[in-house]
Amino acid sequence: MIPQPPALVCQICKQPISPQNGTIGEVVRPSLSAFIKKKDPAWDGKGFICFDDLGKFRRDYVKEVLEDEIGELSALDQEVVESLQAHEILSSDISKQFEKKLTFGERLSDTIAAFGGSWTFIIFFSVVLLLCILINSFILATRAFDPYPYILMNLVLSALAALQAPVIMISQNRGEARDRARGENDYKVNLKAELEIRHLHEKIDHLLRRQYNRLFEIQQIQIELLEELTRKSEKTPPAPAT
């Protein structure tokens, strides 16, 4: 059985935490580390901090940065900030969410709007009108139920147009609401991606500077070792000739 590593004490919450659930201060970005220092003076930038506390500080830091850049945060911005702490995925299928919330009337309006805006409806309605004209003008010329000028057919057409227009508007309004929700979701995803990329750049720069400093220290040690070896070789007398 593999022994578990000993717990470390978080410098913020003072609780023993498993090393897998936290990180050391040296890998925290300098800007975030300075923010933690400002909020909690006990932080020295080198100790151990758990991911829960780090997530809270990261959320507050991002919130402060956004408020400085864009002013008061909207509900969408606040949702993005909260998702950064919880490591949640913001992208979602808006169409499926809307399909689950549809009422019977909204489904019916979509079906009518889809049928009313198709060539099937145009051809079918044109055939019906043509049949009505032929029946009333020729087949039932002497006893037509709607003789010329086809007042009944005009009444039906007017009623159909009066009913069809609001049904189509209902469907269009729902389509606009879906597009608006899709736009809000895209804004949240783009904002979070921008923040994550910014943090990633800062972290990479910090790690590169830390790596360069360590390489420089190693190089200095190697130079000192070479100088020491050179001094020892100079002090060693040459072997006598035989």
C-alpha positions in Angstrom: 0.0 0.0 0.0 1.4 3.4 -1.0 1.7 5.7 2.0 -0.2 8.9 1.9 1.9 12.1 2.0 1.6 14.1 5.2 -0.9 16.9 5.3 0.3 20.5 5.0 -1.2 23.5 6.9 -2.7 26.1 4.7 -1.3 29.5 5.5 -4.7 31.2 5.0 -7.3 29.0 6.7 -4.8 27.3 9.1 -6.3 23.9 8.3 -4.3 20.7 7.5 -4.8 20.0 3.8 -3.5 17.2 1.6 -0.8 18.3 -0.8 -2.9 17.3 -3.7 -5.5 19.9 -2.7 -3.2 22.9 -2.6 -0.1 24.4 -4.0 3.0 26.3 -2.8 3.2 30.1 -3.1 6.1 30.1 -5.4 4.0 28.9 -8.4 1.2 31.5 -7.7 1.3 34.4 -10.1 3.0 37.5 -8.6 0.0 39.7 -9.2 -2.3 37.3 -7.5 0.2 36.7 -4.7 0.4 40.4 -4.1 -3.4 40.6 -3.9 -3.4 37.8 -1.4 -0.8 39.6 0.6 -3.0 42.7 0.6 -6.0 40.8 1.8 -4.1 38.6 4.3 -0.8 40.0 5.7 0.1 36.5 7.1 0.7 35.4 3.5 4.5 35.4 2.7 4.3 34.3 -0.9 6.1 31.0 -0.3 3.9 29.0 2.0 1.2 26.4 1.2 -2.3 27.5 0.2 -5.3 25.2 -0.4 -7.2 25.4 -3.7 -10.4 26.5 -2.0 -8.7 29.7 -0.6 -6.8 30.2 -3.8 -10.1 30.0 -5.8 -11.7 32.6 -3.5 -8.8 35.0 -3.8 -8.7 34.4 -7.6 -12.4 35.3 -7.8 -12.0 38.5 -5.8 -8.9 39.4 -7.8 -10.7 39.0 -11.1 -13.7 40.9 -9.8 -11.5 43.8 -8.8 -9.7 43.8 -12.1 -13.0 43.8 -14.0 -14.4 46.6 -11.9 -11.3 48.7 -12.6 -11.7 48.1 -16.4 -15.4 48.1 -17.0 -16.9 49.7 -13.9 -19.8 48.1 -12.1 -20.2 44.4 -12.9 -23.3 43.1 -14.6 -25.1 39.9 -13.7 -23.3 38.1 -16.6 -19.9 39.4 -15.4 -20.7 38.2 -11.9 -21.6 34.7 -13.2 -18.3 34.5 -15.0 -16.4 35.5 -11.9 -18.3 32.8 -9.8 -17.5 30.2 -12.5 -13.8 30.9 -12.3 -13.8 30.0 -8.6 -15.9 26.8 -9.1 -14.1 25.8 -12.3 -17.4 25.4 -14.1 -18.0 25.2 -17.9 -20.1 28.1 -19.1 -20.7 26.9 -22.7 -24.1 25.2 -23.2 -26.5 24.3 -25.9 -29.0 27.1 -25.9 -31.4 25.5 -28.4 -31.9 22.4 -26.2 -32.5 24.5 -23.2 -35.2 26.5 -25.1 -36.8 23.3 -26.4 -37.3 22.0 -22.8 -39.0 25.3 -21.7 -41.5 25.5 -24.7 -45.2 25.6 -23.9 -47.8 24.1 -26.1 -48.7 27.5 -27.6 -45.1 28.2 -28.5 -44.6 24.8 -30.1 -47.8 25.4 -32.1 -46.7 28.8 -33.2 -43.4 27.4 -34.4 -45.1 24.7 -36.4 -47.6 27.1 -38.0 -44.8 29.6 -38.8 -42.7 26.9 -40.3 -45.6 25.6 -42.4 -46.8 29.1 -43.4 -43.3 30.1 -44.6 -42.8 27.0 -46.8 -43.5 26.3 -50.5 -45.8 23.5 -49.4 -48.2 26.1 -47.9 -47.9 28.4 -51.0 -48.7 25.6 -53.4 -51.4 24.1 -51.3 -53.2 27.4 -50.7 -52.9 28.4 -54.4 -54.5 25.1 -55.4 -57.3 25.7 -52.9 -58.0 29.2 -54.1 -57.9 28.1 -57.7 -60.4 25.3 -57.0 -62.8 27.7 -55.2 -62.7 30.0 -58.2 -63.3 27.2 -60.7 -66.2 25.7 -58.6 -68.0 29.0 -58.1 -67.4 30.3 -61.6 -68.0 27.2 -63.8 -69.1 24.1 -62.0 -71.7 25.8 -59.8 -72.2 28.8 -62.0 -76.0 28.9 -61.4 -76.0 28.0 -57.7 -72.6 29.1 -56.5 -72.2 29.4 -52.7 -69.6 32.2 -53.3 -70.3 33.9 -56.6 -68.1 36.6 -58.1 -66.5 38.8 -56.6 -65.9 36.0 -54.1 -66.8 37.8 -50.9 -66.6 34.7 -48.7 -63.1 33.8 -50.1 -61.9 37.4 -49.4 -63.3 37.1 -45.8 -61.4 33.8 -45.3 -58.2 35.3 -46.7 -58.5 38.3 -44.4 -59.2 36.2 -41.4 -56.2 33.9 -42.2 -53.9 36.9 -42.6 -55.1 38.4 -39.4 -54.5 35.2 -37.5 -51.3 34.2 -39.2 -49.5 37.5 -38.5 -49.6 37.3 -34.7 -48.7 33.6 -34.7 -45.6 34.4 -36.9 -44.7 37.3 -34.5 -44.9 35.0 -31.5 -42.5 32.6 -33.2 -40.2 35.5 -34.2 -40.2 36.9 -30.6 -39.2 33.5 -29.3 -36.4 33.3 -31.9 -35.2 36.7 -30.8 -35.1 35.6 -27.2 -33.2 32.5 -28.2 -30.7 34.6 -30.1 -30.3 37.0 -27.2 -29.7 34.1 -24.8 -27.1 32.7 -27.3 -25.4 36.1 -27.5 -25.2 36.3 -23.6 -23.8 32.8 -23.5 -21.2 33.7 -26.1 -20.2 36.8 -24.2 -19.7 34.8 -21.0 -17.7 32.2 -22.7 -15.5 34.8 -24.5 -15.0 36.8 -21.3 -14.0 33.7 -19.3 -11.7 32.6 -22.1 -10.0 36.0 -22.2 -9.5 36.0 -18.4 -8.1 32.4 -18.5 -5.7 33.3 -21.3 -4.5 36.4 -19.4 -3.9 34.3 -16.3 -2.2 31.6 -18.3 0.2 34.2 -19.8 1.0 35.6 -16.4 1.6 32.2 -15.0 3.9 31.1 -17.9 5.9 34.4 -17.6 6.3 33.8 -13.9 7.4 30.2 -14.3 9.9 31.2 -17.1 11.4 33.9 -14.9 11.6 31.4 -12.0 13.3 28.9 -14.3 15.7 31.4 -15.7 16.7 32.4 -12.1 17.4 28.8 -11.2 19.4 28.2 -14.4 21.4 31.3 -13.5 22.1 30.0 -10.0 23.1 26.6 -11.4 25.5 28.3 -13.8 27.0 30.4 -11.0 27.6 27.3 -9.0 29.2 25.5 -11.9 31.5 28.5 -12.5 32.5 28.5 -8.8 33.3 24.8 -9.0 35.4 25.3 -12.1 37.3 28.2 -10.4 37.9 26.0 -7.3 39.2 23.1 -9.5 41.4 25.5 -11.3 42.9 26.8 -8.1 43.5 23.3 -6.8 45.2 22.3 -10.0 47.5 25.4 -9.8 48.5 24.6 -6.2 49.3 20.9 -7.0 53.1 20.7 -7.8 54.0 18.9 -10.9 55.3 15.3 -10.7 59.2 15.0 -10.6 60.7 13.8 -13.8 62.3 10.3 -13.7 
